[in-house]
Amino acid sequence: MEADDWMDIAPAPAAAADNVRRADTAHPLDFFRGRDFAGRYIFSLTSDSGCRNLPEPPRLNGIEVALERRASDGARLVLTLPGREHFDIFRALCAHLLQATASLPRGANASGLRLVLRRLADWHEMLRRRRDDLLSVPERIGLSGELLFLREVILPRLSAHDAASSWRGCHRDEQDFAVGHWQFEIKTQLSTADQRLIIASEAQLDTAGSQLLLCHQTIAASPPAADAFTLNSLVASLGKVFEAAGPSAKDVFDAGLDAWGYARHEDYDQPTWVLTDRRLFEVREGFPRIVSALLPRGVQNVSYEVLLRDCEPFTVDLGQIMSRIFA
C-alpha cells in the first residue's frame, strides 16, 4: 500500500461520514481505506453481526484505534492516522492486517475483526517492548523459572556467592546452572501449555563429559498468596538474600540480571504466579535428544521439541540427587 492509496481520496464532505474505497477488491473481507472530514487517513473493517464480546482494542502510539459498536451485534473497527509522520508504520500495519486475514472465508468479517484485534494487541506489545525494552512474556516465564530454581534448590545448598556464580544461563551458556561437573537445564512453562519442551540447540542437551539434569517446572496464575510471586517480587526477595551476604554476591547476581536484560518495571508486577510442579530428569543414554554427533556435516543450530511423556523413564528424585551433588 502506498501514500497514493489514500491521497487520491478526497476528504469526507461532512463530519458524520467518511469517504472510503475498498482497500483490496480481491480480499475476502470488507476492509476500506479512506479519509475523514479532517482529511486524516483511515483504515476500517466492518461486520454487521457476530461481534458480541469483542475485546477492547489496544492503544497504539501515533495511531488512533476505535471500535464502534453497532446495532444487531455489529461493529466497525477504525484505524486513524492523526499526522503524516507515522505514515510508514500506518501503511505497514494496514498491509499486515490485510495479509493476516487473506485466508479467511469470503465475508467472514466477524472472525476477521477478532483476528485483527489480536494482531493489534501483538503490535501494541511489540512497539511497547521496543520503546520500553521490556522482556516478552515467554522471557519473563523463563527468567522466573531460573530464579525459582536458584532460590529454592541452589541457594539452600551453596554459599550465596557460589550460588550466584553457578547461574550461567543468564550469560548465554548452553545450560542454566553449573555445580562442579553437574549441569542443570531449566525449562519452565505455564501449567496450561502443551507438555512439550523446546530445546534451543543441539548443544543444550549434550552432556559433553558432564552430568546433565533437565528440570521441568510449571507455574500457574494465582491470586496473591504466601507462596505466590511476580517477577519483580522474586527478584526483590533474592536481592535481599544476596545483599545480606555481601557486595560480592550481590554484584554477581546483579550482573546476571543485567545479562538477562532485566530492569525493574511496573509491568513485571503482574501477573502473579505460583509454582505447581517441579520434576528432574537425568539426561543419559537413550534420552530423547539431538546432539552434534547425530547431525550431518554442515548442519548446525538445530532447535527441536521433546514430548514430556517421553522423558518420564529418566525421572530422578530431587532430594536424592541433590544429596549426591551437594554431599
PEDA-V796686 format. One record per helix or strand of 3 or more residues. SS is the DSSP state (H for helix, E for strand). FROM is the first residue (numbers start at 1). LEN is the number of residues. Records with the same first field share a line. If there is no record, write none. Layout:
# PEDA-V796686
SS=FROM-LEN + FROM-LEN
This chain:
# PEDA-V796686
H=4-4 + 84-17 + 109-24 + 137-21 + 160-7 + 169-3 + 231-15 + 247-14 + 266-4 + 292-3 + 308-7 + 318-8
E=19-4 + 31-5 + 41-7 + 63-8 + 74-8 + 177-3 + 182-9 + 196-4 + 211-11 + 273-11 + 304-4
